[in-house]
Amino acid sequence: MDLLLLTSELYPDPVLPSLSLLPHSVRTAPAEASSLLEAGNADAVLVDARNDLSAARGLCRLLSTAGRSVPVLAVVSEGGLVAVSADWGLDEILLPSTGPAEIDARLRLVVGRRGGLADQESAGKVSLGELVIDEGTYTARLRGRPLDLTYKEFELLKYLAQHAGRVFTRAQLLHEVWGYDFFGGTRTVDVHVRRLRAKLGSEHEALIGTVRNVGYKAVRPARGRAPAAEIEDDQAGAEADGLAEPVGDPLRSQ
């Protein structure tokens, strides 16, 4: 593991002597807020809380609220244990006298727990280039910017992104997104695709491609560039498929 120890000491030994007996890479940095920039590259951060408990608490709170997934452990003297509480935002505490086997076990546990949380957070999310769709919060973000989507627009975008590269007919999309009990025509799909493309913007509208005489697909862009345009006039495409129907735009809630 790559460990970052925030301390006023030059070397880790005075803080946690047994750490040197383990095969981990340990870097030291000053116990101050500016060192938080280095925390993102570490598997775990250890904070020297043996002496200045107030400063250590503030540093631990900063680490836990900075949106980083790295676990935080504090090295606390036995007398300082009484000051440690949940508001420190710690994953674990260690005594300076903790042996190597226990240190290693605690490190494995906290890193494993944080890894599990990260997996849970990423579960339910679908990415398509710079577009991230979160099923848990029913939000879609493009380059971090939230898109203002209706429920059906979100469901259609999510379904296409979940099956990126696969082509669906309008009838298939009606069945999968709108369901059996929807009595509107296939033109509804064209309307929603057009709205989605408008909200994605000209640079990213080609994330939803049109396959002439068939239907639509989500286009996974090549790394570092937007997808090539695969858009044709949707009304023309629907007419070519024999699917166009003279219905107006569905209500926004659809």
Phi and psi restraints in degrees (value plus and minus 20) as a CYANA .aco file:
   2 ASP   PHI    -119.8   -79.8
   2 ASP   PSI      92.9   132.9
   3 LEU   PHI    -130.6   -90.6
   3 LEU   PSI     120.7   160.7
   4 LEU   PHI    -133.5   -93.5
   4 LEU   PSI     101.7   141.7
   5 LEU   PHI    -127.7   -87.7
   5 LEU   PSI      97.0   137.0
   6 LEU   PHI    -113.1   -73.1
   6 LEU   PSI      91.9   131.9
   7 THR   PHI    -179.3  -139.3
   7 THR   PSI     141.3   181.3
   8 SER   PHI    -105.3   -65.3
   8 SER   PSI     -28.7    11.3
   9 GLU   PHI     -97.0   -57.0
   9 GLU   PSI     132.1   172.1
  10 LEU   PHI     -98.2   -58.2
  10 LEU   PSI     -48.2    -8.2
  11 TYR   PHI    -150.9  -110.9
  11 TYR   PSI     136.8   176.8
  12 PRO   PHI     -90.5   -50.5
  12 PRO   PSI     -46.4    -6.4
  13 ASP   PHI     -73.1   -33.1
  13 ASP   PSI     -64.6   -24.6
  14 PRO   PHI     -84.4   -44.4
  14 PRO   PSI     -44.9    -4.9
  15 VAL   PHI    -104.9   -64.9
  15 VAL   PSI     -70.8   -30.8
  16 LEU   PHI    -163.0  -123.0
  16 LEU   PSI      63.4   103.4
  17 PRO   PHI     -73.7   -33.7
  17 PRO   PSI     -59.2   -19.2
  18 SER   PHI     -90.0   -50.0
  18 SER   PSI     -33.8     6.2
  19 LEU   PHI     -82.6   -42.6
  19 LEU   PSI     -51.8   -11.8
  20 SER   PHI     -89.5   -49.5
  20 SER   PSI     -34.1     5.9
  21 LEU   PHI    -105.6   -65.6
  21 LEU   PSI     -25.3    14.7
  22 LEU   PHI    -124.1   -84.1
  22 LEU   PSI     132.7   172.7
  23 PRO   PHI    -103.4   -63.4
  23 PRO   PSI      14.6    54.6
  24 HIS   PHI    -116.7   -76.7
  24 HIS   PSI     131.2   171.2
  25 SER   PHI    -105.8   -65.8
  25 SER   PSI     103.9   143.9
  26 VAL   PHI    -140.5  -100.5
  26 VAL   PSI     102.0   142.0
  27 ARG   PHI    -128.7   -88.7
  27 ARG   PSI     124.5   164.5
  28 THR   PHI    -129.6   -89.6
  28 THR   PSI     128.7   168.7
  29 ALA   PHI    -168.3  -128.3
  29 ALA   PSI     134.8   174.8
  30 PRO   PHI     -77.7   -37.7
  30 PRO   PSI     124.7   164.7
  31 ALA   PHI     -99.9   -59.9
  31 ALA   PSI      51.7    91.7
  32 GLU   PHI    -167.9  -127.9
  32 GLU   PSI     144.4   184.4
  33 ALA   PHI     -80.3   -40.3
  33 ALA   PSI     -52.5   -12.5
  34 SER   PHI     -82.9   -42.9
  34 SER   PSI     -41.4    -1.4
  35 SER   PHI     -97.6   -57.6
  35 SER   PSI     -29.2    10.8
  36 LEU   PHI     -83.1   -43.1
  36 LEU   PSI     -44.5    -4.5
  37 LEU   PHI     -82.5   -42.5
  37 LEU   PSI     -47.0    -7.0
  38 GLU   PHI    -104.7   -64.7
  38 GLU   PSI     -33.4     6.6
  39 ALA   PHI     -86.0   -46.0
  39 ALA   PSI     -51.4   -11.4
  40 GLY   PHI     -84.5   -44.5
  40 GLY   PSI     -41.4    -1.4
  41 ASN   PHI    -110.8   -70.8
  41 ASN   PSI     -22.2    17.8
  42 ALA   PHI    -119.0   -79.0
  42 ALA   PSI     133.9   173.9
  43 ASP   PHI     -98.8   -58.8
  43 ASP   PSI     -47.6    -7.6
  44 ALA   PHI    -177.6  -137.6
  44 ALA   PSI     131.2   171.2
  45 VAL   PHI    -136.6   -96.6
  45 VAL   PSI     109.7   149.7
  46 LEU   PHI    -128.6   -88.6
  46 LEU   PSI     113.3   153.3
  47 VAL   PHI    -132.6   -92.6
  47 VAL   PSI     106.8   146.8
  48 ASP   PHI     -95.9   -55.9
  48 ASP   PSI      84.5   124.5
  49 ALA   PHI    -134.7   -94.7
  49 ALA   PSI       6.1    46.1
  50 ARG   PHI     -90.7   -50.7
  50 ARG   PSI     -52.8   -12.8
  51 ASN   PHI    -135.2   -95.2
  51 ASN   PSI     -84.1   -44.1
  52 ASP   PHI    -112.1   -72.1
  52 ASP   PSI      69.4   109.4
  53 LEU   PHI     -86.0   -46.0
  53 LEU   PSI     -58.6   -18.6
  54 SER   PHI     -83.9   -43.9
  54 SER   PSI     -66.3   -26.3
  55 ALA   PHI     -86.0   -46.0
  55 ALA   PSI     -59.1   -19.1
  56 ALA   PHI     -84.6   -44.6
  56 ALA   PSI     -61.2   -21.2
  57 ARG   PHI     -80.8   -40.8
  57 ARG   PSI     -65.9   -25.9
  58 GLY   PHI     -81.2   -41.2
  58 GLY   PSI     -59.3   -19.3
  59 LEU   PHI     -88.0   -48.0
  59 LEU   PSI     -61.6   -21.6
  60 CYS   PHI     -83.5   -43.5
  60 CYS   PSI     -60.9   -20.9
  61 ARG   PHI     -84.6   -44.6
  61 ARG   PSI     -59.6   -19.6
  62 LEU   PHI     -80.7   -40.7
  62 LEU   PSI     -64.5   -24.5
  63 LEU   PHI     -83.2   -43.2
  63 LEU   PSI     -60.6   -20.6
  64 SER   PHI     -97.2   -57.2
  64 SER   PSI     -40.9    -0.9
  65 THR   PHI    -125.7   -85.7
  65 THR   PSI     -16.5    23.5
  66 ALA   PHI    -104.7   -64.7
  66 ALA   PSI     -14.4    25.6
  67 GLY   PHI      57.9    97.9
  67 GLY   PSI      -4.0    36.0
  68 ARG   PHI    -113.8   -73.8
  68 ARG   PSI     126.8   166.8
  69 SER   PHI    -112.4   -72.4
  69 SER   PSI     -18.3    21.7
  70 VAL   PHI     -94.1   -54.1
  70 VAL   PSI     113.6   153.6
  71 PRO   PHI     -90.8   -50.8
  71 PRO   PSI     130.4   170.4
  72 VAL   PHI    -141.1  -101.1
  72 VAL   PSI     107.7   147.7
  73 LEU   PHI    -141.3  -101.3
  73 LEU   PSI     122.3   162.3
  74 ALA   PHI    -132.0   -92.0
  74 ALA   PSI     117.2   157.2
  75 VAL   PHI    -117.1   -77.1
  75 VAL   PSI      89.4   129.4
  76 VAL   PHI    -139.8   -99.8
  76 VAL   PSI     118.7   158.7
  77 SER   PHI     -90.3   -50.3
  77 SER   PSI     141.7   181.7
  78 GLU   PHI     -80.3   -40.3
  78 GLU   PSI     -57.0   -17.0
  79 GLY   PHI     -90.3   -50.3
  79 GLY   PSI     -43.0    -3.0
  80 GLY   PHI    -106.8   -66.8
  80 GLY   PSI     -26.4    13.6
  81 LEU   PHI     -79.7   -39.7
  81 LEU   PSI     -52.2   -12.2
  82 VAL   PHI     -84.4   -44.4
  82 VAL   PSI     -42.6    -2.6
  83 ALA   PHI    -108.8   -68.8
  83 ALA   PSI     -33.1     6.9
  84 VAL   PHI     -98.9   -58.9
  84 VAL   PSI     111.7   151.7
  85 SER   PHI    -162.9  -122.9
  85 SER   PSI     157.2   197.2
  86 ALA   PHI     -82.9   -42.9
  86 ALA   PSI     -47.8    -7.8
  87 ASP   PHI     -92.6   -52.6
  87 ASP   PSI     -23.9    16.1
  88 TRP   PHI     -90.3   -50.3
  88 TRP   PSI     -44.9    -4.9
  89 GLY   PHI      54.7    94.7
  89 GLY   PSI       9.2    49.2
  90 LEU   PHI    -103.9   -63.9
  90 LEU   PSI     133.3   173.3
  91 ASP   PHI    -113.9   -73.9
  91 ASP   PSI     -47.1    -7.1
  92 GLU   PHI    -186.5  -146.5
  92 GLU   PSI     139.0   179.0
  93 ILE   PHI    -144.4  -104.4
  93 ILE   PSI     132.7   172.7
  94 LEU   PHI    -153.9  -113.9
  94 LEU   PSI     124.6   164.6
  95 LEU   PHI    -109.8   -69.8
  95 LEU   PSI     129.7   169.7
  96 PRO   PHI     -76.5   -36.5
  96 PRO   PSI     -47.1    -7.1
  97 SER   PHI    -108.4   -68.4
  97 SER   PSI     -17.6    22.4
  98 THR   PHI     -80.0   -40.0
  98 THR   PSI     114.5   154.5
  99 GLY   PHI     -94.9   -54.9
  99 GLY   PSI     144.7   184.7
 100 PRO   PHI     -82.1   -42.1
 100 PRO   PSI     -60.0   -20.0
 101 ALA   PHI     -84.3   -44.3
 101 ALA   PSI     -61.4   -21.4
 102 GLU   PHI     -89.7   -49.7
 102 GLU   PSI     -60.3   -20.3
 103 ILE   PHI     -78.6   -38.6
 103 ILE   PSI     -67.0   -27.0
 104 ASP   PHI     -82.7   -42.7
 104 ASP   PSI     -62.1   -22.1
 105 ALA   PHI     -84.2   -44.2
 105 ALA   PSI     -63.6   -23.6
 106 ARG   PHI     -85.9   -45.9
 106 ARG   PSI     -58.4   -18.4
 107 LEU   PHI     -82.9   -42.9
 107 LEU   PSI     -64.7   -24.7
 108 ARG   PHI     -80.6   -40.6
 108 ARG   PSI     -61.0   -21.0
 109 LEU   PHI     -86.0   -46.0
 109 LEU   PSI     -67.1   -27.1
 110 VAL   PHI     -89.9   -49.9
 110 VAL   PSI     -58.3   -18.3
 111 VAL   PHI     -86.7   -46.7
 111 VAL   PSI     -60.2   -20.2
 112 GLY   PHI     -84.7   -44.7
 112 GLY   PSI     -61.2   -21.2
 113 ARG   PHI     -84.4   -44.4
 113 ARG   PSI     -64.7   -24.7
 114 ARG   PHI     -85.7   -45.7
 114 ARG   PSI     -56.3   -16.3
 115 GLY   PHI     -83.0   -43.0
 115 GLY   PSI     -59.5   -19.5
 116 GLY   PHI     -84.3   -44.3
 116 GLY   PSI     -59.8   -19.8
 117 LEU   PHI     -84.9   -44.9
 117 LEU   PSI     -60.2   -20.2
 118 ALA   PHI     -83.0   -43.0
 118 ALA   PSI     -58.6   -18.6
 119 ASP   PHI     -84.4   -44.4
 119 ASP   PSI     -60.5   -20.5
 120 GLN   PHI     -84.5   -44.5
 120 GLN   PSI     -59.3   -19.3
 121 GLU   PHI     -86.3   -46.3
 121 GLU   PSI     -56.2   -16.2
 122 SER   PHI    -100.7   -60.7
 122 SER   PSI     -38.6     1.4
 123 ALA   PHI     -85.0   -45.0
 123 ALA   PSI     120.0   160.0
 124 GLY   PHI      64.8   104.8
 124 GLY   PSI     -15.4    24.6
 125 LYS   PHI    -130.8   -90.8
 125 LYS   PSI     117.7   157.7
 126 VAL   PHI    -140.9  -100.9
 126 VAL   PSI     109.8   149.8
 127 SER   PHI    -132.4   -92.4
 127 SER   PSI     120.9   160.9
 128 LEU   PHI    -159.1  -119.1
 128 LEU   PSI      73.2   113.2
 129 GLY   PHI      43.2    83.2
 129 GLY   PSI    -144.4  -104.4
 130 GLU   PHI    -110.1   -70.1
 130 GLU   PSI     -13.5    26.5
 131 LEU   PHI    -115.9   -75.9
 131 LEU   PSI     108.0   148.0
 132 VAL   PHI    -142.5  -102.5
 132 VAL   PSI     103.4   143.4
 133 ILE   PHI    -130.6   -90.6
 133 ILE   PSI     103.3   143.3
 134 ASP   PHI    -131.1   -91.1
 134 ASP   PSI      89.2   129.2
 135 GLU   PHI     -87.2   -47.2
 135 GLU   PSI     -52.1   -12.1
 136 GLY   PHI     -85.2   -45.2
 136 GLY   PSI     -56.1   -16.1
 137 THR   PHI    -130.1   -90.1
 137 THR   PSI     -18.7    21.3
 138 TYR   PHI      31.7    71.7
 138 TYR   PSI      29.1    69.1
 139 THR   PHI    -147.9  -107.9
 139 THR   PSI     132.4   172.4
 140 ALA   PHI    -149.9  -109.9
 140 ALA   PSI     111.1   151.1
 141 ARG   PHI    -144.1  -104.1
 141 ARG   PSI     116.0   156.0
 142 LEU   PHI    -136.9   -96.9
 142 LEU   PSI      94.8   134.8
 143 ARG   PHI      34.8    74.8
 143 ARG   PSI      15.2    55.2
 144 GLY   PHI      64.8   104.8
 144 GLY   PSI     -28.2    11.8
 145 ARG   PHI    -112.4   -72.4
 145 ARG   PSI     104.6   144.6
 146 PRO   PHI     -88.7   -48.7
 146 PRO   PSI     119.7   159.7
 147 LEU   PHI    -116.2   -76.2
 147 LEU   PSI     118.0   158.0
 148 ASP   PHI    -107.8   -67.8
 148 ASP   PSI      72.5   112.5
 149 LEU   PHI    -132.7   -92.7
 149 LEU   PSI     126.1   166.1
 150 THR   PHI     -96.2   -56.2
 150 THR   PSI     150.8   190.8
 151 TYR   PHI     -78.4   -38.4
 151 TYR   PSI     -68.1   -28.1
 152 LYS   PHI     -91.1   -51.1
 152 LYS   PSI     -53.8   -13.8
 153 GLU   PHI     -81.7   -41.7
 153 GLU   PSI     -63.1   -23.1
 154 PHE   PHI     -82.9   -42.9
 154 PHE   PSI     -66.4   -26.4
 155 GLU   PHI     -82.6   -42.6
 155 GLU   PSI     -60.2   -20.2
 156 LEU   PHI     -86.7   -46.7
 156 LEU   PSI     -65.6   -25.6
 157 LEU   PHI     -82.6   -42.6
 157 LEU   PSI     -62.6   -22.6
 158 LYS   PHI     -83.0   -43.0
 158 LYS   PSI     -65.1   -25.1
 159 TYR   PHI     -84.0   -44.0
 159 TYR   PSI     -63.0   -23.0
 160 LEU   PHI     -84.5   -44.5
 160 LEU   PSI     -63.1   -23.1
 161 ALA   PHI     -85.9   -45.9
 161 ALA   PSI     -55.6   -15.6
 162 GLN   PHI     -85.1   -45.1
 162 GLN   PSI     -43.0    -3.0
 163 HIS   PHI    -142.9  -102.9
 163 HIS   PSI      23.5    63.5
 164 ALA   PHI     -73.9   -33.9
 164 ALA   PSI     113.7   153.7
 165 GLY   PHI      74.2   114.2
 165 GLY   PSI     -40.6    -0.6
 166 ARG   PHI    -107.9   -67.9
 166 ARG   PSI     116.6   156.6
 167 VAL   PHI    -113.7   -73.7
 167 VAL   PSI     113.9   153.9
 168 PHE   PHI    -141.4  -101.4
 168 PHE   PSI     119.4   159.4
 169 THR   PHI     -94.2   -54.2
 169 THR   PSI     144.6   184.6
 170 ARG   PHI     -82.5   -42.5
 170 ARG   PSI     -58.6   -18.6
 171 ALA   PHI     -83.7   -43.7
 171 ALA   PSI     -60.2   -20.2
 172 GLN   PHI     -83.1   -43.1
 172 GLN   PSI     -62.2   -22.2
 173 LEU   PHI     -86.9   -46.9
 173 LEU   PSI     -57.8   -17.8
 174 LEU   PHI     -79.3   -39.3
 174 LEU   PSI     -64.3   -24.3
 175 HIS   PHI     -85.9   -45.9
 175 HIS   PSI     -65.7   -25.7
 176 GLU   PHI     -95.9   -55.9
 176 GLU   PSI     -55.8   -15.8
 177 VAL   PHI    -118.2   -78.2
 177 VAL   PSI     -62.1   -22.1
 178 TRP   PHI    -112.3   -72.3
 178 TRP   PSI     -47.7    -7.7
 179 GLY   PHI      74.5   114.5
 179 GLY   PSI     151.3   191.3
 180 TYR   PHI     -84.4   -44.4
 180 TYR   PSI     -51.9   -11.9
 181 ASP   PHI    -106.6   -66.6
 181 ASP   PSI     -10.4    29.6
 182 PHE   PHI    -110.1   -70.1
 182 PHE   PSI     107.5   147.5
 183 PHE   PHI    -127.0   -87.0
 183 PHE   PSI     -14.2    25.8
 184 GLY   PHI     -94.9   -54.9
 184 GLY   PSI     152.0   192.0
 185 GLY   PHI    -109.4   -69.4
 185 GLY   PSI     151.6   191.6
 186 THR   PHI     -87.8   -47.8
 186 THR   PSI     -36.4     3.6
 187 ARG   PHI     -80.5   -40.5
 187 ARG   PSI     -44.8    -4.8
 188 THR   PHI     -74.7   -34.7
 188 THR   PSI     -59.4   -19.4
 189 VAL   PHI     -83.3   -43.3
 189 VAL   PSI     -64.3   -24.3
 190 ASP   PHI     -79.9   -39.9
 190 ASP   PSI     -61.6   -21.6
 191 VAL   PHI     -82.7   -42.7
 191 VAL   PSI     -64.8   -24.8
 192 HIS   PHI     -88.5   -48.5
 192 HIS   PSI     -57.3   -17.3
 193 VAL   PHI     -84.1   -44.1
 193 VAL   PSI     -62.2   -22.2
 194 ARG   PHI     -82.0   -42.0
 194 ARG   PSI     -61.8   -21.8
 195 ARG   PHI     -85.7   -45.7
 195 ARG   PSI     -61.1   -21.1
 196 LEU   PHI     -82.3   -42.3
 196 LEU   PSI     -64.4   -24.4
 197 ARG   PHI     -81.7   -41.7
 197 ARG   PSI     -59.1   -19.1
 198 ALA   PHI     -83.3   -43.3
 198 ALA   PSI     -58.5   -18.5
 199 LYS   PHI     -96.6   -56.6
 199 LYS   PSI     -47.4    -7.4
 200 LEU   PHI     -92.5   -52.5
 200 LEU   PSI     -47.2    -7.2
 201 GLY   PHI      69.5   109.5
 201 GLY   PSI     143.1   183.1
 202 SER   PHI     -81.1   -41.1
 202 SER   PSI     -51.3   -11.3
 203 GLU   PHI     -93.6   -53.6
 203 GLU   PSI     -46.0    -6.0
 204 HIS   PHI    -142.8  -102.8
 204 HIS   PSI     -15.1    24.9
 205 GLU   PHI     -81.8   -41.8
 205 GLU   PSI     -45.8    -5.8
 206 ALA   PHI     -94.5   -54.5
 206 ALA   PSI     -19.1    20.9
 207 LEU   PHI     -81.7   -41.7
 207 LEU   PSI     -45.3    -5.3
 208 ILE   PHI    -129.5   -89.5
 208 ILE   PSI      88.1   128.1
 209 GLY   PHI    -117.5   -77.5
 209 GLY   PSI     131.6   171.6
 210 THR   PHI    -123.5   -83.5
 210 THR   PSI     108.6   148.6
 211 VAL   PHI    -126.0   -86.0
 211 VAL   PSI      89.8   129.8
 212 ARG   PHI     -77.4   -37.4
 212 ARG   PSI     117.3   157.3
 213 ASN   PHI      49.6    89.6
 213 ASN   PSI     -13.9    26.1
 214 VAL   PHI    -146.3  -106.3
 214 VAL   PSI     -90.3   -50.3
 215 GLY   PHI     149.5   189.5
 215 GLY   PSI    -148.7  -108.7
 216 TYR   PHI    -150.6  -110.6
 216 TYR   PSI     139.7   179.7
 217 LYS   PHI    -172.1  -132.1
 217 LYS   PSI     135.9   175.9
 218 ALA   PHI    -105.0   -65.0
 218 ALA   PSI     114.9   154.9
 219 VAL   PHI    -126.1   -86.1
 219 VAL   PSI      97.5   137.5
 220 ARG   PHI    -101.4   -61.4
 220 ARG   PSI      97.5   137.5
 221 PRO   PHI     -90.8   -50.8
 221 PRO   PSI     130.8   170.8
 222 ALA   PHI     -86.3   -46.3
 222 ALA   PSI     129.9   169.9
 223 ARG   PHI     -77.5   -37.5
 223 ARG   PSI     107.5   147.5
 224 GLY   PHI      67.4   107.4
 224 GLY   PSI     -17.2    22.8
 225 ARG   PHI    -171.5  -131.5
 225 ARG   PSI     136.8   176.8
 226 ALA   PHI     -92.1   -52.1
 226 ALA   PSI     136.2   176.2
 227 PRO   PHI     -87.0   -47.0
 227 PRO   PSI     128.6   168.6
 228 ALA   PHI     -86.7   -46.7
 228 ALA   PSI     127.3   167.3
 229 ALA   PHI     -84.5   -44.5
 229 ALA   PSI     110.0   150.0
 230 GLU   PHI    -153.3  -113.3
 230 GLU   PSI      22.4    62.4
 231 ILE   PHI    -130.8   -90.8
 231 ILE   PSI     114.6   154.6
 232 GLU   PHI    -148.3  -108.3
 232 GLU   PSI     152.0   192.0
 233 ASP   PHI     -83.1   -43.1
 233 ASP   PSI     103.1   143.1
 234 ASP   PHI     -88.0   -48.0
 234 ASP   PSI     -54.8   -14.8
 235 GLN   PHI     -84.8   -44.8
 235 GLN   PSI     -62.0   -22.0
 236 ALA   PHI     -84.3   -44.3
 236 ALA   PSI     -59.6   -19.6
 237 GLY   PHI     -84.6   -44.6
 237 GLY   PSI     -61.0   -21.0
 238 ALA   PHI     -86.8   -46.8
 238 ALA   PSI     -59.2   -19.2
 239 GLU   PHI     -85.2   -45.2
 239 GLU   PSI     -57.5   -17.5
 240 ALA   PHI     -84.6   -44.6
 240 ALA   PSI     -51.5   -11.5
 241 ASP   PHI    -101.3   -61.3
 241 ASP   PSI     -31.5     8.5
 242 GLY   PHI      55.7    95.7
 242 GLY   PSI       6.3    46.3
 243 LEU   PHI    -133.6   -93.6
 243 LEU   PSI     -30.6     9.4
 244 ALA   PHI     -85.3   -45.3
 244 ALA   PSI     119.9   159.9
 245 GLU   PHI    -153.7  -113.7
 245 GLU   PSI     123.8   163.8
 246 PRO   PHI     -99.1   -59.1
 246 PRO   PSI      48.2    88.2
 247 VAL   PHI    -138.4   -98.4
 247 VAL   PSI     131.9   171.9
 248 GLY   PHI     -98.7   -58.7
 248 GLY   PSI     158.8   198.8
 249 ASP   PHI     -81.2   -41.2
 249 ASP   PSI     119.1   159.1
 250 PRO   PHI     -87.7   -47.7
 250 PRO   PSI     143.2   183.2
 251 LEU   PHI     -82.8   -42.8
 251 LEU   PSI     133.8   173.8
 252 ARG   PHI     -78.7   -38.7
 252 ARG   PSI     -49.5    -9.5
 253 SER   PHI     -94.2   -54.2
 253 SER   PSI     -31.4     8.6
